[in-house]
Amino acid sequence: MSKSLDSSLRQIAKGTTIIFSGVIASMALNFILRVALVRYTTQGDYGVYSLALTIISMLCIVSTLGLDEGASRYIAYFLGKSDSSGVKRVIFSALALALAASLICAAALFIFSDAIALFFHSRELSNALKIISLAIPSTVLIQILVSITRGFNVSIMKVLFNDVMKPLSFLALLLIVILLGMSFDAIITAYVASTSLTMLAFAAFTLKWYSGHYSAAPDAGGQVTMGLIRFSIPLLSVNMLLMMMSQATTLLLGFFKTPIEVGKFDIAIMMGNLLLTVINSMGYIYMPTASSLYGKNQVEDLKRSYIISTKWGYIGTLPMLFAFLVFPGVVVDLLFGPRYSDVAVLLQVLCLGYLINPLTGPNYHTLISMGKTRIIIESFLANALINLVLSILLIPPMGVIGAAIAVSISVMVANALLTVRLYQLLGVHPFTRNYVASILSSLLLLSLFFFGARWLAIVPAPATAIVCFIAYMAAYAALFIGLRAIDKEDAMILSAVKLRLQSIPVIGQVL
């Protein structure tokens, strides 16, 4: 194993551990938030909240102009060239462009909120949209600040502000709303206030950190800005296609059905997205590292990084996959109560589709690091159309089940195409002998537990689920070792993760 590969994998492992810790904290906070929202609001109000959040999420994607990926890539690029002037221009341009776009989108949403509410047959939605439109600028600026600090490979800022402070401040304000018995509009206002507070704190901290590490360099002129725009705008197309794949189904469900069904689908999507936690955390660190390897023409090291990252991304996903496929009812009832028990079936359907993401690994991030945005756009365009067509065909007769099927199929097709195109370009795929052995053993055990629990008529309960989960992971670990599915890089990654965990006082004492 080359020194650059060793260094790259260690950086990915350590950085992923930081990001994953932040994501776990964010997941916990957001789960508490969702549980509080679901239990405090009616099903109709929660559906309106979900629709409003979906709409501003779409507008926030448009407002970022693709700069959430572009700024990271260009900052890392100029840092590699020791060009502090270019770094400064990228930061200034990204913030200015995103702020202008977000203000325009916020104004448009406020003005057309009545028309949008009429489209979704919900008068309550209009007022919610007027209030939540105020959150668009701060939400977009948070994303750009995350992108900027990502370019510097400073993971901790994303964790502190985006993953922890944002949901924590919303939770604190939400609890005040609940304790005072305030209206549904107060919940939306609390959301706006939490994003604004987070953005201001994030901006102040980033400015202080940047000024303490980098001097104010001369302006590099408009060439850098134009290069950033040319790179980022195609990524905006990618993000919009991703939005169509994920959000269009929610919007169509709101149009054809009711806010209540939108709320149920939102819960299922939120839980399904948890399967992407590990691979997305890894991709956050992987992309700048892969860009550096590709820029240095260290293609073999890039290939190996992709293969090993995919393998560990999949292994890290197995605990949630087991819980969501084998005991979905236990998970849903425990978190959201019996009113949403029918979400369990939706969760199983989404799991079958979302499983391909960790299976195929950071293919998207690898293509981004190679600058192959056109390929990504072509792949996502085809699949956005598939998602749209399937949603239109399946939602009217099947409701939320049809929506889940449409999303699952579109996700599978998107990742399959990206993996094929990556193989055509780089000659790499993640399906080595050891990885295939890992996949087959995990899925075989999963099937045994799934059908065995039903054949034995095991009564689903939290205690039963925990015992079965421990048995599953122990059996998988034994098979993993027995089949000798361990690569030489795996020991190094485990060592890097252990060192990172030992730096945490409480965990370090245990280890």
LINGI-V690382 format. One record per residue. N is the residue number from 1. RES is the residue in three letters. PSI is psi in degrees with one decimal (* if undefined). OMEGA is omega as a letter, one per 20 degrees, with the letter a starting at -180 (999 if undefined). D_FIRST is the distance of its C-alpha to the first C-alpha in whole Angstrom. Layout:
# LINGI-V690382
N_RES_PSI_OMEGA_D_FIRST ; N_RES_PSI_OMEGA_D_FIRST
This chain:
# LINGI-V690382
1_MET_127.3_a_0 ; 2_SER_159.3_r_4 ; 3_LYS_-38.2_a_7 ; 4_SER_-37.1_r_8 ; 5_LEU_-44.3_r_7 ; 6_ASP_-47.5_a_7 ; 7_SER_-41.7_a_10 ; 8_SER_-44.3_a_11 ; 9_LEU_-37.4_r_11 ; 10_ARG_-40.3_r_12 ; 11_GLN_-41.9_r_15 ; 12_ILE_-44.4_a_16 ; 13_ALA_-47.4_a_16 ; 14_LYS_-45.5_a_18 ; 15_GLY_-39.8_r_20 ; 16_THR_-36.9_r_21 ; 17_THR_-42.3_r_22 ; 18_ILE_-51.6_a_24 ; 19_ILE_-43.2_a_25 ; 20_PHE_-37.5_r_26 ; 21_SER_-42.8_r_28 ; 22_GLY_-40.4_r_30 ; 23_VAL_-40.5_r_30 ; 24_ILE_-44.2_r_31 ; 25_ALA_-42.7_r_34 ; 26_SER_-42.1_r_35 ; 27_MET_-46.0_a_35 ; 28_ALA_-45.8_a_37 ; 29_LEU_-43.0_a_40 ; 30_ASN_-32.8_r_40 ; 31_PHE_-44.9_r_41 ; 32_ILE_-40.7_r_44 ; 33_LEU_-49.7_a_45 ; 34_ARG_-41.0_r_45 ; 35_VAL_-44.3_r_47 ; 36_ALA_-43.2_r_49 ; 37_LEU_-46.6_a_50 ; 38_VAL_-41.4_a_50 ; 39_ARG_-24.8_a_53 ; 40_TYR_-30.3_a_55 ; 41_THR_165.0_r_55 ; 42_THR_166.3_r_57 ; 43_GLN_-34.4_r_55 ; 44_GLY_-45.2_r_57 ; 45_ASP_-40.6_r_56 ; 46_TYR_-35.6_r_52 ; 47_GLY_-41.6_r_52 ; 48_VAL_-43.6_r_53 ; 49_TYR_-43.9_a_51 ; 50_SER_-42.7_r_48 ; 51_LEU_-45.4_a_49 ; 52_ALA_-41.8_a_50 ; 53_LEU_-37.8_r_46 ; 54_THR_-43.4_a_45 ; 55_ILE_-45.4_a_47 ; 56_ILE_-26.3_r_46 ; 57_SER_-40.3_r_42 ; 58_MET_-43.8_a_43 ; 59_LEU_-32.1_r_45 ; 60_CYS_-37.0_r_42 ; 61_ILE_-43.2_r_40 ; 62_VAL_-41.6_a_42 ; 63_SER_-28.2_r_42 ; 64_THR_-20.0_r_39 ; 65_LEU_25.1_a_39 ; 66_GLY_2.6_a_35 ; 67_LEU_-16.5_r_35 ; 68_ASP_-29.0_r_33 ; 69_GLU_-40.8_a_30 ; 70_GLY_-42.7_a_31 ; 71_ALA_-41.2_r_31 ; 72_SER_-46.2_a_28 ; 73_ARG_-43.7_a_26 ; 74_TYR_-35.6_r_29 ; 75_ILE_-46.0_r_28 ; 76_ALA_-38.1_a_25 ; 77_TYR_-48.2_a_25 ; 78_PHE_-31.9_r_28 ; 79_LEU_-38.8_r_26 ; 80_GLY_-29.3_r_23 ; 81_LYS_3.4_a_26 ; 82_SER_37.8_a_28 ; 83_ASP_86.4_a_31 ; 84_SER_-28.0_r_33 ; 85_SER_-42.9_r_36 ; 86_GLY_-37.7_r_34 ; 87_VAL_-45.4_a_32 ; 88_LYS_-41.5_r_36 ; 89_ARG_-39.2_r_37 ; 90_VAL_-45.4_a_35 ; 91_ILE_-49.1_a_36 ; 92_PHE_-45.9_a_40 ; 93_SER_-43.7_a_40 ; 94_ALA_-45.5_a_38 ; 95_LEU_-44.8_a_40 ; 96_ALA_-45.0_a_43 ; 97_LEU_-44.2_a_43 ; 98_ALA_-39.6_r_42 ; 99_LEU_-45.0_a_45 ; 100_ALA_-46.0_a_47 ; 101_ALA_-39.5_a_46 ; 102_SER_-36.1_r_46 ; 103_LEU_-39.8_r_49 ; 104_ILE_-45.9_a_51 ; 105_CYS_-38.2_r_49 ; 106_ALA_-43.0_r_51 ; 107_ALA_-41.6_a_54 ; 108_ALA_-42.4_r_54 ; 109_LEU_-41.3_r_53 ; 110_PHE_-42.5_a_56 ; 111_ILE_-40.9_a_58 ; 112_PHE_18.3_a_58 ; 113_SER_-37.9_r_57 ; 114_ASP_-42.9_a_61 ; 115_ALA_-39.5_r_60 ; 116_ILE_-42.1_r_56 ; 117_ALA_-38.2_r_58 ; 118_LEU_-38.4_r_61 ; 119_PHE_-36.7_a_58 ; 120_PHE_11.3_r_57 ; 121_HIS_40.0_a_60 ; 122_SER_105.5_r_60 ; 123_ARG_-30.5_a_62 ; 124_GLU_-24.4_a_60 ; 125_LEU_-30.4_a_57 ; 126_SER_-51.2_a_58 ; 127_ASN_-36.8_r_59 ; 128_ALA_-40.0_r_55 ; 129_LEU_-38.8_r_54 ; 130_LYS_-42.6_a_56 ; 131_ILE_-46.7_a_55 ; 132_ILE_-17.1_r_51 ; 133_SER_-27.2_a_51 ; 134_LEU_-15.8_a_51 ; 135_ALA_-10.9_a_48 ; 136_ILE_-51.4_a_46 ; 137_PRO_-45.5_a_46 ; 138_SER_-37.9_r_44 ; 139_THR_-43.3_a_42 ; 140_VAL_-43.1_r_41 ; 141_LEU_-34.1_r_40 ; 142_ILE_-43.8_r_38 ; 143_GLN_-39.2_r_36 ; 144_ILE_-39.4_r_36 ; 145_LEU_-37.5_r_35 ; 146_VAL_-43.7_r_32 ; 147_SER_-41.3_a_31 ; 148_ILE_-49.3_a_31 ; 149_THR_-28.7_r_30 ; 150_ARG_-39.3_r_27 ; 151_GLY_-31.7_r_26 ; 152_PHE_1.5_a_26 ; 153_ASN_34.1_r_23 ; 154_VAL_89.5_a_26 ; 155_SER_-29.8_a_26 ; 156_ILE_-28.9_a_29 ; 157_MET_-40.2_r_32 ; 158_LYS_-42.8_a_31 ; 159_VAL_-48.6_a_31 ; 160_LEU_-46.1_a_34 ; 161_PHE_-54.0_a_36 ; 162_ASN_-42.1_a_35 ; 163_ASP_-29.3_a_34 ; 164_VAL_-57.0_a_37 ; 165_MET_-42.1_a_40 ; 166_LYS_-55.9_r_40 ; 167_PRO_-32.1_a_41 ; 168_LEU_-40.9_r_42 ; 169_SER_-38.1_r_45 ; 170_PHE_-41.6_r_46 ; 171_LEU_-43.0_a_46 ; 172_ALA_-45.0_r_48 ; 173_LEU_-36.6_r_51 ; 174_LEU_-40.9_r_51 ; 175_LEU_-36.5_r_52 ; 176_ILE_-43.2_r_55 ; 177_VAL_-44.3_a_56 ; 178_ILE_-45.2_a_56 ; 179_LEU_-33.5_r_58 ; 180_LEU_-3.2_r_60 ; 181_GLY_38.0_a_61 ; 182_MET_173.8_a_60 ; 183_SER_174.4_r_60 ; 184_PHE_-36.0_r_57 ; 185_ASP_-31.3_r_57 ; 186_ALA_-31.7_r_57 ; 187_ILE_-44.9_r_53 ; 188_ILE_-40.7_r_52 ; 189_THR_-39.2_r_53 ; 190_ALA_-38.2_r_51 ; 191_TYR_-45.7_r_48 ; 192_VAL_-44.8_a_49 ; 193_ALA_-38.8_a_50 ; 194_SER_-39.5_r_46 ; 195_THR_-37.9_a_44 ; 196_SER_-45.3_r_46 ; 197_LEU_-42.1_r_46 ; 198_THR_-44.2_a_42 ; 199_MET_-45.0_a_42 ; 200_LEU_-43.2_r_44 ; 201_ALA_-43.1_r_42 ; 202_PHE_-45.8_a_39 ; 203_ALA_-43.8_a_40 ; 204_ALA_-41.9_a_42 ; 205_PHE_-41.9_a_39 ; 206_THR_-42.2_r_36 ; 207_LEU_-42.9_r_39 ; 208_LYS_-41.5_a_39 ; 209_TRP_-44.6_a_35 ; 210_TYR_-45.8_a_35 ; 211_SER_-24.9_r_38 ; 212_GLY_-16.4_a_37 ; 213_HIS_-25.8_a_33 ; 214_TYR_134.1_r_34 ; 215_SER_159.4_r_37 ; 216_ALA_103.9_a_40 ; 217_ALA_160.3_r_39 ; 218_PRO_151.2_r_41 ; 219_ASP_135.4_a_41 ; 220_ALA_-2.9_r_39 ; 221_GLY_-175.9_a_42 ; 222_GLY_-11.6_a_42 ; 223_GLN_-41.7_r_39 ; 224_VAL_-43.0_r_36 ; 225_THR_-44.6_a_38 ; 226_MET_-38.5_r_39 ; 227_GLY_-40.2_r_35 ; 228_LEU_-43.3_r_35 ; 229_ILE_-45.1_a_37 ; 230_ARG_-34.0_r_36 ; 231_PHE_-37.2_a_33 ; 232_SER_-36.5_a_34 ; 233_ILE_-44.4_r_37 ; 234_PRO_-34.5_r_35 ; 235_LEU_-29.4_r_33 ; 236_LEU_-41.3_r_37 ; 237_SER_-41.1_r_38 ; 238_VAL_-47.3_a_34 ; 239_ASN_-36.9_r_35 ; 240_MET_-36.4_r_39 ; 241_LEU_-40.0_r_38 ; 242_LEU_-39.6_r_36 ; 243_MET_-43.4_r_39 ; 244_MET_-38.6_a_41 ; 245_MET_-33.7_a_39 ; 246_SER_-42.8_a_39 ; 247_GLN_-27.2_a_42 ; 248_ALA_-36.4_r_45 ; 249_THR_-41.5_r_45 ; 250_THR_-43.4_a_46 ; 251_LEU_-42.1_r_49 ; 252_LEU_-35.5_r_50 ; 253_LEU_-38.5_r_50 ; 254_GLY_-33.5_a_52 ; 255_PHE_-45.8_a_55 ; 256_PHE_-30.9_a_55 ; 257_LYS_-138.2_a_55 ; 258_THR_163.0_r_56 ; 259_PRO_-27.8_r_54 ; 260_ILE_-44.7_r_54 ; 261_GLU_-32.7_r_52 ; 262_VAL_-42.3_r_50 ; 263_GLY_-42.4_r_49 ; 264_LYS_-43.3_r_48 ; 265_PHE_-37.3_r_46 ; 266_ASP_-41.4_r_44 ; 267_ILE_-43.7_a_44 ; 268_ALA_-42.5_r_42 ; 269_ILE_-42.6_r_40 ; 270_MET_-43.2_a_39 ; 271_MET_-37.7_r_38 ; 272_GLY_-37.0_r_36 ; 273_ASN_-19.6_r_34 ; 274_LEU_-25.2_r_33 ; 275_LEU_-17.5_a_30 ; 276_LEU_0.4_a_29 ; 277_THR_-51.3_a_28 ; 278_VAL_-47.5_a_24 ; 279_ILE_-34.2_r_23 ; 280_ASN_-36.8_r_25 ; 281_SER_-42.0_r_24 ; 282_MET_-40.5_a_21 ; 283_GLY_-29.2_r_22 ; 284_TYR_-40.9_r_23 ; 285_ILE_-33.4_a_20 ; 286_TYR_-41.4_a_18 ; 287_MET_-51.8_r_20 ; 288_PRO_-37.2_r_20 ; 289_THR_-43.6_r_16 ; 290_ALA_-37.7_r_16 ; 291_SER_-40.9_r_19 ; 292_SER_-44.3_r_17 ; 293_LEU_-41.9_a_14 ; 294_TYR_-39.7_r_17 ; 295_GLY_-30.0_r_19 ; 296_LYS_4.3_r_17 ; 297_ASN_28.6_r_16 ; 298_GLN_68.4_a_12 ; 299_VAL_-40.5_a_13 ; 300_GLU_-39.1_r_10 ; 301_ASP_-36.3_r_9 ; 302_LEU_-43.7_r_12 ; 303_LYS_-46.9_a_12 ; 304_ARG_-37.4_r_9 ; 305_SER_-41.5_r_11 ; 306_TYR_-44.7_a_14 ; 307_ILE_-48.1_a_14 ; 308_ILE_-39.4_r_12 ; 309_SER_-39.3_r_15 ; 310_THR_-45.9_a_18 ; 311_LYS_-46.1_a_17 ; 312_TRP_-26.6_r_18 ; 313_GLY_-39.5_r_20 ; 314_TYR_-45.3_a_22 ; 315_ILE_-40.5_a_22 ; 316_GLY_-18.3_a_23 ; 317_THR_-18.6_a_26 ; 318_LEU_-40.8_a_28 ; 319_PRO_-45.5_r_30 ; 320_MET_-36.5_r_32 ; 321_LEU_-42.9_r_32 ; 322_PHE_-49.3_a_34 ; 323_ALA_-42.0_a_36 ; 324_PHE_-29.2_a_37 ; 325_LEU_-40.0_a_37 ; 326_VAL_-39.2_a_39 ; 327_PHE_54.4_a_41 ; 328_PRO_-36.3_a_42 ; 329_GLY_-39.3_r_45 ; 330_VAL_-45.3_a_45 ; 331_VAL_-47.5_a_42 ; 332_VAL_-46.2_a_44 ; 333_ASP_-38.2_a_48 ; 334_LEU_-37.6_a_46 ; 335_LEU_-41.4_a_45 ; 336_PHE_-3.1_r_48 ; 337_GLY_166.9_a_51 ; 338_PRO_-18.3_r_52 ; 339_ARG_-25.7_a_54 ; 340_TYR_26.7_a_50 ; 341_SER_-29.7_a_50 ; 342_ASP_-4.8_r_50 ; 343_VAL_-22.2_a_46 ; 344_ALA_-43.2_r_45 ; 345_VAL_-41.5_r_45 ; 346_LEU_-40.4_a_44 ; 347_LEU_-40.4_r_40 ; 348_GLN_-42.2_r_40 ; 349_VAL_-44.7_a_40 ; 350_LEU_-35.3_r_38 ; 351_CYS_-40.6_a_35 ; 352_LEU_-33.3_r_35 ; 353_GLY_-42.8_a_35 ; 354_TYR_-17.5_a_32 ; 355_LEU_-28.5_a_30 ; 356_ILE_-25.3_r_28 ; 357_ASN_-57.2_r_27 ; 358_PRO_-27.8_r_24 ; 359_LEU_-40.2_a_24 ; 360_THR_-8.1_r_23 ; 361_GLY_-163.2_a_21 ; 362_PRO_54.9_r_21 ; 363_ASN_-42.2_r_22 ; 364_TYR_-47.0_a_25 ; 365_HIS_-33.9_r_22 ; 366_THR_-43.2_r_20 ; 367_LEU_-37.2_r_23 ; 368_ILE_-43.8_a_25 ; 369_SER_-25.7_r_22 ; 370_MET_-3.5_a_22 ; 371_GLY_20.4_a_26 ; 372_LYS_59.0_a_27 ; 373_THR_-30.6_a_30 ; 374_ARG_-40.0_r_32 ; 375_ILE_-41.3_r_30 ; 376_ILE_-42.7_r_30 ; 377_ILE_-45.1_a_34 ; 378_GLU_-42.9_a_35 ; 379_SER_-45.0_a_33 ; 380_PHE_-29.0_r_35 ; 381_LEU_-46.3_r_38 ; 382_ALA_-40.7_a_38 ; 383_ASN_-27.4_r_37 ; 384_ALA_-38.0_r_40 ; 385_LEU_-39.9_r_43 ; 386_ILE_-44.5_r_42 ; 387_ASN_-43.2_a_42 ; 388_LEU_-46.4_a_45 ; 389_VAL_-45.7_a_47 ; 390_LEU_-37.3_r_46 ; 391_SER_-44.4_r_47 ; 392_ILE_-37.4_a_50 ; 393_LEU_-35.8_a_51 ; 394_LEU_-29.7_a_50 ; 395_ILE_-45.8_a_51 ; 396_PRO_-45.8_a_55 ; 397_PRO_-26.6_a_55 ; 398_MET_-10.4_r_52 ; 399_GLY_-134.6_a_52 ; 400_VAL_-31.0_r_49 ; 401_ILE_-43.1_r_47 ; 402_GLY_-39.0_r_47 ; 403_ALA_-42.4_r_46 ; 404_ALA_-39.7_r_43 ; 405_ILE_-42.8_a_42 ; 406_ALA_-46.2_a_42 ; 407_VAL_-42.7_a_40 ; 408_SER_-45.7_a_38 ; 409_ILE_-42.8_a_38 ; 410_SER_-37.8_r_37 ; 411_VAL_-42.2_a_34 ; 412_MET_-44.9_a_33 ; 413_VAL_-42.3_a_34 ; 414_ALA_-48.2_a_32 ; 415_ASN_-33.7_r_29 ; 416_ALA_-44.3_r_29 ; 417_LEU_-42.3_r_30 ; 418_LEU_-40.1_a_27 ; 419_THR_-40.8_r_24 ; 420_VAL_-45.1_a_26 ; 421_ARG_-36.9_r_26 ; 422_LEU_-38.9_r_23 ; 423_TYR_-40.7_r_22 ; 424_GLN_-35.3_a_24 ; 425_LEU_-44.4_a_23 ; 426_LEU_-11.2_a_19 ; 427_GLY_32.8_a_19 ; 428_VAL_141.4_r_17 ; 429_HIS_157.0_a_19 ; 430_PRO_-4.7_a_17 ; 431_PHE_67.8_r_19 ; 432_THR_171.3_a_17 ; 433_ARG_-46.1_a_18 ; 434_ASN_-38.3_a_17 ; 435_TYR_-42.2_r_18 ; 436_VAL_-40.8_r_22 ; 437_ALA_-39.7_r_22 ; 438_SER_-44.0_a_22 ; 439_ILE_-50.0_a_24 ; 440_LEU_-41.9_a_27 ; 441_SER_-39.7_a_27 ; 442_SER_-41.6_a_28 ; 443_LEU_-34.4_r_30 ; 444_LEU_-47.1_r_32 ; 445_LEU_-39.1_r_32 ; 446_LEU_-42.6_r_33 ; 447_SER_-41.7_r_36 ; 448_LEU_-44.1_r_37 ; 449_PHE_-39.4_a_38 ; 450_PHE_-52.9_a_39 ; 451_PHE_-30.4_r_42 ; 452_GLY_-39.2_r_42 ; 453_ALA_-35.9_r_44 ; 454_ARG_-36.5_r_46 ; 455_TRP_-37.7_r_47 ; 456_LEU_-1.5_r_48 ; 457_ALA_43.8_r_50 ; 458_ILE_129.2_r_48 ; 459_VAL_118.5_a_49 ; 460_PRO_126.7_r_47 ; 461_ALA_154.8_a_47 ; 462_PRO_-44.6_a_44 ; 463_ALA_-42.4_r_44 ; 464_THR_-42.8_a_44 ; 465_ALA_-40.7_a_41 ; 466_ILE_-43.9_r_39 ; 467_VAL_-45.4_r_39 ; 468_CYS_-36.9_r_38 ; 469_PHE_-45.1_r_35 ; 470_ILE_-42.0_r_34 ; 471_ALA_-40.6_a_35 ; 472_TYR_-49.0_a_33 ; 473_MET_-36.0_r_30 ; 474_ALA_-43.6_r_30 ; 475_ALA_-38.9_r_30 ; 476_TYR_-43.4_r_27 ; 477_ALA_-40.3_r_25 ; 478_ALA_-43.7_r_27 ; 479_LEU_-40.9_a_26 ; 480_PHE_-44.5_r_22 ; 481_ILE_-40.8_a_22 ; 482_GLY_-35.7_r_24 ; 483_LEU_-0.8_a_22 ; 484_ARG_48.0_a_19 ; 485_ALA_17.9_a_18 ; 486_ILE_125.5_r_15 ; 487_ASP_162.9_a_11 ; 488_LYS_-27.8_r_9 ; 489_GLU_-20.6_a_8 ; 490_ASP_-41.6_r_12 ; 491_ALA_-37.6_r_12 ; 492_MET_-41.7_r_11 ; 493_ILE_-44.6_r_13 ; 494_LEU_-37.8_r_16 ; 495_SER_-41.9_r_16 ; 496_ALA_-41.6_r_16 ; 497_VAL_-41.2_r_19 ; 498_LYS_-42.7_r_20 ; 499_LEU_-40.4_r_20 ; 500_ARG_-41.8_a_22 ; 501_LEU_-34.9_r_24 ; 502_GLN_-20.6_r_25 ; 503_SER_-13.9_r_26 ; 504_ILE_118.3_a_29 ; 505_PRO_-52.1_a_32 ; 506_VAL_-45.3_a_33 ; 507_ILE_-37.7_a_30 ; 508_GLY_-36.1_r_29 ; 509_GLN_-36.6_r_32 ; 510_VAL_-43.9_a_31 ; 511_LEU_*_999_27
